[in-house]
Structures are given as structure tokens and as C-alpha cells.
Amino acid sequence: MFLTNVLLKKVKSKRIMVLMESMVSGHQFNYIRDRLADKLEMIRFDPYIQKEAVYYERRKIKSVK
């Protein structure tokens, strides 16, 4: 193995940005979580229905430093 391959290896970040979506109205927002953590579900205020709603993690967007 060449030394340059070892030196240029990318390191995975410890956090990722995910898309959170409301189960009720479809409202979405971005959230940052640890890469090794479980998928998120949370209760948060939904501006479309003016009440609290359950949000779940829809998909990964990108890695964050």
C-alpha cells in the first residue's frame, strides 16, 4: 500500500443533518444528530396547524463537521 493512500483517507464526521417531517401536515425542517444515534422522533410545534405534532426523521441530507 502506498503512503499517500493512507494520508488522503477521508474521516467520517460524527454528526449528520437529517430532514424531519410532521406526520400531520408535512411541515419539514432540518436537524443535526450524531451519526451513531438512533433515528429521531420528537414532538414539536407545527406552524401549519398551530399545535404540537409528532415529527419523524425522513432522510439524511449531508454530513456536518
C-alpha positions as CSV (number, residue, x, y, z in Angstrom):
1,M,0.0,0.0,0.0
2,F,1.2,3.5,-0.8
3,L,1.7,6.0,1.9
4,T,-0.3,8.6,0.0
5,N,-3.4,6.4,0.2
6,V,-3.2,6.4,4.0
7,L,-2.6,10.1,4.3
8,L,-5.5,11.1,2.0
9,K,-8.2,8.9,3.6
10,K,-11.3,10.8,4.5
11,V,-12.6,10.7,8.0
12,K,-16.3,10.4,8.6
13,S,-17.9,13.2,10.5
14,K,-19.5,12.5,13.9
15,R,-22.8,14.4,13.0
16,I,-25.2,14.3,10.2
17,M,-28.0,16.7,9.1
18,V,-31.4,15.0,8.6
19,L,-34.8,16.1,7.3
20,M,-37.6,16.0,9.9
21,E,-41.2,15.9,8.7
22,S,-44.5,16.3,10.6
23,M,-46.8,13.3,10.5
24,V,-49.9,15.6,10.5
25,S,-49.2,18.4,8.0
26,G,-46.0,17.5,6.1
27,H,-44.1,20.6,7.5
28,Q,-40.3,20.0,7.3
29,F,-37.2,21.3,9.0
30,N,-33.5,20.3,9.2
31,Y,-32.0,18.9,12.4
32,I,-28.4,17.8,13.3
33,R,-27.9,14.5,15.2
34,D,-25.0,12.2,16.0
35,R,-24.2,9.6,13.3
36,L,-24.4,6.6,15.6
37,A,-27.6,7.7,17.3
38,D,-31.0,6.0,16.6
39,K,-33.5,7.6,14.1
40,L,-35.3,10.6,15.7
41,E,-38.9,11.1,16.6
42,M,-39.9,14.2,18.5
43,I,-42.9,16.3,19.5
44,R,-42.5,19.9,18.3
45,F,-44.8,22.9,17.4
46,D,-46.2,22.7,13.9
47,P,-46.8,26.2,12.4
48,Y,-49.3,24.9,9.8
49,I,-51.8,23.5,12.3
50,Q,-50.8,25.8,15.2
51,K,-50.4,22.8,17.6
52,E,-47.8,20.3,18.7
53,A,-47.3,17.4,16.3
54,V,-45.0,14.3,16.1
55,Y,-42.0,14.7,13.7
56,Y,-40.1,11.8,12.4
57,E,-36.7,11.5,10.6
58,R,-37.4,11.3,6.8
59,R,-33.9,11.1,5.3
60,K,-30.2,12.0,5.6
61,I,-29.2,15.3,3.9
62,K,-25.4,15.6,4.4
63,S,-22.6,15.1,6.8
64,V,-21.7,18.0,9.1
65,K,-18.4,18.8,10.8
